[in-house]
Structure formats: structure tokens, C-alpha cells
Amino acid sequence: MTMTGTDGRGAVALLDHTRTVVNPHLRSTVESLPGSIRRVAMYHLGWERADGTPDTGQAGKAIRPALVLAAAEALGGDPAQAVRAAAAVELAHNFTLLHDDIVDEDPTRRHRPTAWTVFGIPDALVAGDAMLALALRLLAEDDHRASSAASARLAACVIELCAGQQADCAFERRDPYEVSLDECVAMATAKTGALLGCACALGALYAGAGEEEVAAMDAFGREAGLAFQLIDDLIGIWGDPGRTGKPAGADLAAHKKSLPVVAALGSDTAAGAELAELYRRPVLDEEAVQRATDAVERAGGRDWAQTQAADRMARAVQQLSRAVPDLSAAGDLLALAEFVTRRSR
């Protein structure tokens, strides 16, 4: 399963392999849901159209389950024994996506209408709840010795994710200057870094690693996750709508206090002040979104986020070396970490 090197092609091959081994477990688990809930989940994962007929979409990039398997292998474990844990992490991730789409009122995901816009908010909510329950059931029914610890860790992670989501929503109601960069980093670590850290920690647990190695792998995933979020925030402003499936500047139109935005607001520059005034408007039209986009860049928010992403990746590698001193054994993990910080969509 090991892919040599840390280039994008290695990561893409690893993700393809992960989908091949994890998706059968993921699909059979989702198909166990009651009919109406199953239909929403199958649609969200790209396996069915809204009318229930088969579709050929992907369930996602499979970054998180790939981290589980790669972490297990890096620590000398058998990735095949961690496949159920990998599927559980992907189910938990999709629980957050279903709920996030509702909270953010996003109309599209993966170039299709979001589940809540097709089936309504109540059905999308309960489908997300059911997918989280499936994730925990997968671990509870696993006879691997690490399953109990993995279940407890995933549950704790989900609570942290919820706290991060709540903070993100609360930021939108506060004045532009009231959200500090430290608060924003803490929110992003909880909302994004926590699950990537949990994925790496579960892989370590399934490899039989000790407490220190598990903690180091968790820290690696968190740092890589923060780099992931920084890049995602950049894409939320400057991403190509043809590739993201969302309008240009979607995060700005939604008044998101993302990391580059908060960095720009705290820059003590004329551009930062202009951005704050724009963010105080209840609605940002297309022209205002473009002005806000330019203001974030002129205030240094884009450069700051790019620099921070690189710094967080360096920290991630330092943490990884605590668990895997010979980094040549962690080629898959490094390839995945580099892949998520070089995304363009």
C-alpha cells in the first residue's frame, strides 16, 4: 500500500486505493439504514440521484480514512485491520458535512444540490445524526482490541467539532473587530484539525502504538488539519467556481470570519478598515464581495494564510518525527499532508 515520495501523484494513488478498500464497508454500512434515511445518505455520498436511481459520484476525497490507514502502517500495523475505523471516521466526517451545509445554507456540494435543499432540513439533519450513530456502531462492533479506545476518542472528537462549529457561528454575529486571530485559530483547530488528528490517532491505536506515539500522531493531524483549513479558507475566497462548485468569494458573501479575513481585519491597515466596513453591511452584493476580496489581499490576509499553512506543515512534520523517527516509513502520511496543502479546489 505504501506510495513512495511525497508528490501529488503518490497521494492521488493512495486516495484511490483507500476508496477501493474502504468504500465497500462504508456503503454496506450506509445501506443498513432505514429506507428514507438511507436515501438521503446515499444521495449525499454521490451513490444515488435524488430519485433513488444509481449515480456514479464519489463519496469524497477520502483524505481522513486514508490518514487512518497510513498512520497504522507508519507505526508498523496492518492497515487492513483498521479499515472499519477508517470507514467510521469518514461517516463522522459526512455527519458534519450534512449539518454544516444546513448551518451555512450552502446550496451545492460536490457540484450537486446539497441534501437539505433536495430533501428538506429535517431529513438532512436526521440523516447526519444516523451517520454519526453508524460511525460509533462500526467501532463498537469491531473485535479489534483498540476499538473501545477508538470509539471513546472519536466521540470526544465529535464534541470538539461541535464546539468549533458553534464558535464559527458565534463569530458571524460579532463585530468584525471583536474576533481575535487566536480565537479563530482555536476554532479552526477544533472544527477541522480535531478530526484529522483523530484519524491519525485511530490509525496509531490500531497499530498498537503507545500513549506518546498516539499523542504525537494526533498532534501531527491537528497541525496538518490547520494547514488544510488555511488553504480551504483561501479557496473560499479565491477558488475557481468551476472547480469548487461555489460562487467566487462565497465565504465573504456569508460574512465568514475565516482565518485570512481575521488576519486582514487585525492588520491595522486602511484595507483592513475597509473590509470591516464592508462586513458591517447586512448583505454583500457581487461588487461588494469583489471589494472585500481585494481588501483581504491588500491587508495581507492572503499572504499571511499562505505563510501560516507552510509553517503549520513544518510543525506537523516535527510532531510526526516524534512518533516515527525514521520519516521514510511515513511516506504516505507526508504525501497526504502535502496533498491537502496544495489543493486548488
N, C-alpha and C positions, 0 to 999 in steps of 0.2 A: 504493500500500500504506500510505501514511502516514495515521495516525489523529491528528487534531488534538486538543490538550488532554491532560490527564493524569487524566481521570476514569475510573472503573471501566468504564463502557460502552465507552470507547475501547480499553481493554486487552482486554476480552472480545472485541470485534470483531477485534482484532489476533490474539488467540489462535485464534479460529475460522478466520481467514484462513490462519494458519500451519499449522493441521492440514490445511486443504484442499490446500495446496501441498506439504507435507512427507509426509503420511501415505501417498500413493501410492509414494514412494521407500522409506519405512520398511516398508511392507507387502510390496512386491516383494522387498526385501532379506531380510526375515524368512522369506518363503515359499521362499527358496532353501535353507533349512536342511534337513538330513535329516529324514525323517518324524517320528520320535519326539521329537526336539529341537524341531522346528517346532511340534508340537502343544502343548508346554509354553509356548513363547514366545507363540504365538497366543492361548492361554488367558490368560496373564499380561497381555497387551496389551488384553484385552477383546474380541477379534475372534472367539473361539470359546468354546463351552462345554466343560466337562470331557470330554464325549463326542465332541468334534470337530465338532459341528454349529455353524453360524454364529451369532454373537451380535452385539448392536448396541452393545456397550460402547465407551467412549472409551479410547484408548491412554494418556491422561493429559492434564494441562492444557496441555502443550506450551510451558511457560514457557522452557525452555532453548533449544529450536530457535527460538523467537520472538526471543530475545535475539541469536542469531547473525544472523538476517535484519535485525533492527532496527539492530544495530551496523554491519553492512555498509552499510545505507542512510544512516545518520547520517554516515558518513565518505565519502559520495559514490559508493559502489559500487553494483553491480546485485545486489539480493537474490536474483534468480533464479539467479545463478551460485554462490550459497552454499547452495543447497538440500541438496545432498549432505552438506555439512559440518553443516548443521542436523540432518539425519537421523542422522548419526554421533554427534553429541552426545546425541541422545535415546536411541540404542541404548546408549551408555555409561551414561547415567543409569539405564536399566532393568536393566542388568547389576548396578548397585549395589543396586537395589531388590530384585531376586531374592535376592541374597546377604544383604542386611540383614534381610529377612523371616525367613530361616533363623537368622541370628545372634540376632536379637531374639525368635525364636519367636512372631512375630506370626501370629495365626490368620486375620486378614482384611486385605484391601487393596481399596480402591475398592468397598467393600460386598460383596465376594465372598471366599470362602475363598482364602487365599494358595496359590500354586503348589506350594509344598513340602508343604502339608497335603493337596493333591489327588493329586500325582504322586510324592511322596516326596522326601527331601532330595537323594539322588544326582542324580535327573533335573533338579530345580530348579537345582542347582549347575552342572551342565554346560550347561544352557540359558543361564544367566547368562554363563558363560565364552564360549559361542558368540556371544552378542550383543555382547560386547566385541570378539571377533575380527571380527565383521561391521562394527563401527564403524571399526576400523582398516583393513579391506579397502576400505570405501567411500572413504576418503581416499586410500589407496594407488592405487586405480584411477581417481581423479579426475584429469583432464588440466589442471586449473587450476594456474597457476604457484605458488599458495600451498599446494597440497595437502601437499607434503613437510613444510613448516614446521608446518602444522596437525596433521599426524599425530604429529610429534615432541612438539608441545605437548600434545595430548590424552593421549599415552602418559605424559608426565611428570605430568599432572594425575591420572591414574588411580593412579599410585604414591602421590601425595599423599593422594588419597581413601582408599586402603588404610591409610596411616599414621594418618589421622584416625579411621577405623573401629577400628583396633587400639587406639588411645588411649582411645576411648569404651568399649570392652570392658574395658580395664585399669582404668579409673576405677571400674567397678562392683565390682571386687574390693578396692578400697582403702577404708579407714575414711572416714566422711563428712567428717571434718575434714582429711583428707590431700590433697584435691584443691583446688588454688588456682583462683581466678577467672581468672587469667592463663592457666593451663594449659587451662581449659575453653574460653576464647575461642580459643586457638590450635587446639584440637581442632575446634571448630565451624567455624573458618575453613578448615581442611583438609578437613573432611568435607562441608561444604555450600558455602562461599564459593568454593572452588577451581574447581568445575565451572561455576558461574555466571560466574566470571571468565574461565575458558577459553572459554565460549560467546561472550562479548563479544570476547575476543581473536581467536577464529577469524573472527568477522564482520569485524573490523578487518583481519586478514590478507587476507581475500578482497576487501576494498575497496582493497588495495594500500597500506595505511597504513604509515607509518614506525615505527621501533622505539619511539619515545617515545609515539606515539599508541596503539600496541598495548599498551604497558605501562599507560598510563592507563586504557584500556578494561578491561584485566584487573583493575586496582585498583577501578574502578567496580563491576564484577560481584562482586568479593570483598566489598566493603562492603555492597552490596545483599544479597548472599548471607548475610552475618552478620545483617542485619536480618531476612531471611527465616527464619533459624534461630531467632532470638529469638522471633518470632511463632509459629513451629512448636512451640517448647518451651512457650509459653503455651497453645497449643491442646492439647498433650499432657497438660496438667493440667486446663484449664478448658473444653476443647472439647465441643461438643454431640455425644454419641454417635450421635444420629440423622443427623448430617451427616458426622462423621469416620469412622463405621463401626467405632470402637474404644470400649471402655468408658471412662467418665469416670475421670480420674486414672490412665490406663494407664501413663504414664511413671513415676509414683510407685510403683505396684504392682510395676514392674520394677526399682525401686531406681535409676532413671536419675539420673545426676548431670548433669542439664541445667542450662542457664545460670541460670534463676530459682532452681533448687534450690541451686546452689552459692553464688549471691548471698545466699540466705537463711541458709545454713549459716555463711557468713562474716560475718553481721550483728552478732555479739556480743550477741544478744538472747535472752530466755527462749524465744521462739518458735523461734529457730534451734537452741537446745539441745534443745527438744522434738522438732524434726524430726530431729536427729542420732540421738536415742534410738530414734525410730521406724525410721529407716533401718538401725539395727543389728539389727533383727528379721529373721530369715530369710524370713518371709512376712508380707505386709501384707494383712489381710482388708479387707472393704469399710469397716468402721468406722475402721480404722487409716488407710486411704487418705484418708478424709474428714478425719481429724485432721491428716494430713500436708498436705493441700490447704490447710486453714485456717492451718496453721503457716507455710507458704511465704508466704501473703498477709500475715499479721501481722508476719512478719520482714522484709517489704519486697521480697521477691523478685519479685512481680508488677509492682509499680511500677517497680523497677529495670529489669526487662526491657523494659517499655514505653518508658521514657525512653531506654534504650540503642538500641532499634530506631529511634527518631526521630533520635538522634544519628548512627547509622551511615548512615542515609539522607542526612543532610546531608553527611556525608563523601563518600558516593557521588557526589552531585551535584558536589562540588568536584573530584573526580577526573575526572568526565565533562567538566567545563568545560576541563580541560587538553587533551583530545583534540578536543572540539567547542566552541570558544569561543562560538559562537552557539547557545545551547541550544534555540532554536526549531527547529533542524534535527534535534534529538534527541527530539522529542515522543514517539515510540514507545517509546524506551528509558525515558524518565521515566514514561510510563504503566504500563509493565510493572513498574518498580521500585516505584511506588506501589501497584500492584495486589497484589504479593506481601506487602507490609507491612500491607495492610488486609484480609487474608483472615480469614474466620471459621471455616474448616474445612480 
